[in-house]
Amino acid sequence: MKDISILVLMVFQICLTGCTGQMFVLKPEGDRAIISTKDGIDFTAELLAVNEDVLYVNIISGNHTLGIAHDEILIGFELDNIRDIRIQGYRNNQWVAPWVVFQVIPPILLGIAASMETADAVAVWAVFSIPALISGTTLGFGGTKNPAFSNDFTPYKISELKKYVRYPMGLNEGQLNIIAESHGQSGYRVHQ
């Protein structure tokens, strides 16, 4: 009976070796970002559009620190006044719990089961812990980092930033006014 339980645990460990992974889903809205101005003010916003001079955003939080009316959420910011933009949501830290459940605990249980049957329990545990060590190291040190943009907004950096905005082709005056009106604003303004 003990041989069967050890065999079942070994098969379970082998089957679950590669159960952790990352999945990114494209979304229709612009990415969230933490934006810092050169005045030292930080706020969170959804990125709407960017051109060579101005970044248009929907303010999510931080209106009071900007001195902006609470109901004013569509605003343009001159790129010269932005210190950095830190895009959120690309770093996947949700791999730890599945990794522990599916790759760390099974070798421990297998080692405990093997210790009841043989004196080589440490060797069994060590061999079956190798996939957990490899995937933990790979996911811990690797993975996707949150993109960031700072200071000098060159044409190349602006084209890279367009990957994260809702409207990468830009917005004209009429479109900006329509979006502002849909948020209950009488128009939009460029914050300086």
C-alpha positions in Angstrom: 0.0 0.0 0.0 2.8 2.4 0.8 4.4 1.7 -2.6 1.3 2.7 -4.3 1.0 5.9 -2.3 4.6 6.8 -3.1 3.9 6.1 -6.8 0.8 8.2 -6.8 2.7 11.1 -5.2 5.5 10.8 -7.8 3.1 10.9 -10.7 1.2 13.8 -9.1 4.5 15.7 -8.8 5.6 15.0 -12.4 2.2 16.0 -13.8 2.2 19.4 -12.0 5.8 20.4 -12.8 4.8 23.0 -15.4 1.5 24.3 -14.0 2.6 27.8 -13.5 2.6 30.4 -16.2 1.7 33.9 -17.3 -1.1 35.1 -19.4 -1.6 38.6 -20.7 -5.0 39.8 -22.0 -5.3 42.8 -24.3 -7.9 45.3 -23.1 -9.8 48.0 -24.9 -9.0 50.8 -22.4 -5.7 52.5 -22.1 -3.2 51.2 -19.5 -3.1 52.6 -16.0 0.0 54.6 -15.1 1.5 56.4 -12.2 2.6 59.8 -13.6 5.0 62.1 -11.8 5.3 65.7 -12.7 8.5 67.8 -12.4 6.7 69.6 -9.5 6.9 66.4 -7.5 3.2 65.5 -7.8 2.2 61.8 -8.4 -1.2 60.7 -9.7 -2.8 57.7 -11.3 -4.4 57.9 -14.7 -5.6 56.0 -17.7 -3.5 56.8 -20.7 -5.8 58.0 -23.6 -3.6 59.5 -26.3 -0.2 61.1 -26.9 1.2 63.4 -29.5 4.6 65.1 -29.8 3.8 67.7 -27.1 0.9 66.5 -24.9 -0.2 63.3 -23.1 -4.0 63.1 -22.6 -5.2 61.1 -19.6 -8.3 60.2 -17.6 -7.4 61.0 -13.9 -8.2 58.0 -11.7 -6.8 59.4 -8.4 -4.7 62.3 -7.3 -7.0 65.2 -8.4 -6.5 67.1 -5.2 -2.7 67.0 -5.4 -2.9 68.5 -8.9 -5.2 71.3 -7.8 -7.8 70.0 -10.3 -11.6 70.1 -9.7 -12.9 66.7 -8.5 -15.2 66.3 -11.5 -12.4 67.2 -14.1 -10.9 63.9 -15.2 -9.9 64.4 -18.8 -6.8 66.5 -18.9 -3.8 66.9 -21.2 -0.3 67.3 -19.8 2.6 68.8 -21.6 5.3 66.2 -21.9 7.9 68.8 -20.9 6.3 69.0 -17.4 6.3 65.2 -16.9 9.2 63.6 -15.0 8.2 60.0 -15.5 5.4 57.6 -16.4 5.3 54.2 -14.8 2.9 51.8 -16.6 1.1 49.4 -14.2 -0.1 45.9 -14.6 2.6 44.1 -16.5 4.6 42.6 -13.6 3.0 39.2 -12.7 3.5 38.4 -9.0 0.6 36.0 -8.8 2.8 33.0 -9.5 3.9 32.5 -5.9 0.8 30.8 -4.5 0.4 28.2 -7.3 4.2 27.6 -7.2 4.0 26.8 -3.5 0.9 24.6 -3.8 1.9 22.7 -6.9 5.7 22.6 -6.8 6.9 23.1 -3.3 4.4 21.1 -1.2 4.3 17.9 -3.3 8.1 17.2 -2.9 7.8 17.8 0.8 4.9 15.3 1.0 6.8 12.9 -1.2 9.8 13.2 1.1 7.6 12.5 4.1 6.0 9.5 2.4 9.4 8.2 1.4 10.8 8.6 5.0 8.1 6.2 6.2 9.4 3.6 3.7 13.1 4.1 3.3 16.1 6.0 4.6 16.7 7.8 1.3 13.9 10.4 1.9 16.2 13.4 1.6 17.5 12.2 -1.8 13.9 11.7 -3.0 12.9 15.2 -1.7 16.0 16.8 -3.3 15.4 15.2 -6.7 11.7 16.2 -6.8 12.5 19.7 -5.6 14.6 20.5 -8.6 11.7 21.6 -10.9 10.5 23.9 -8.1 13.9 25.5 -7.7 14.3 26.0 -11.4 10.8 27.5 -11.9 11.0 29.6 -8.7 14.4 31.0 -9.8 13.2 31.7 -13.3 10.0 33.4 -12.3 11.5 35.3 -9.4 14.4 36.8 -11.4 12.8 36.9 -14.8 9.4 37.9 -16.0 8.0 41.0 -17.4 8.8 44.3 -15.7 6.5 47.3 -15.7 7.4 49.7 -18.5 8.6 53.1 -17.5 9.3 56.3 -19.4 11.2 59.3 -18.1 12.2 62.9 -18.8 13.4 63.4 -22.4 10.4 62.3 -24.5 12.1 61.7 -27.9 10.0 60.7 -30.9 11.1 57.1 -30.3 9.9 57.2 -26.7 6.6 58.7 -27.8 6.1 56.0 -30.3 6.8 53.4 -27.6 4.4 55.1 -25.2 1.7 54.9 -27.9 1.6 51.1 -27.3 0.0 51.7 -23.9 -2.6 54.4 -24.8 -6.3 53.8 -25.6 -6.1 55.8 -28.9 -2.6 55.3 -30.4 -3.4 57.2 -33.5 -4.2 60.3 -31.4 -7.3 62.4 -30.9 -8.3 65.6 -32.6 -10.0 68.6 -30.9 -13.5 67.4 -31.6 -12.9 63.9 -30.3 -11.3 65.3 -27.1 -14.4 67.5 -26.5 -16.7 64.5 -27.1 -14.8 62.5 -24.5 -14.9 65.4 -22.1 -18.6 65.8 -22.5 -19.2 62.1 -21.9 -17.5 62.6 -18.5 -19.7 65.6 -17.7 -17.0 68.2 -18.5 -17.6 71.2 -20.6 -14.3 70.7 -22.3 -10.7 69.7 -21.6 -7.6 71.6 -20.8 -3.9 71.2 -21.0 -2.3 71.3 -17.5 0.9 73.2 -17.3 
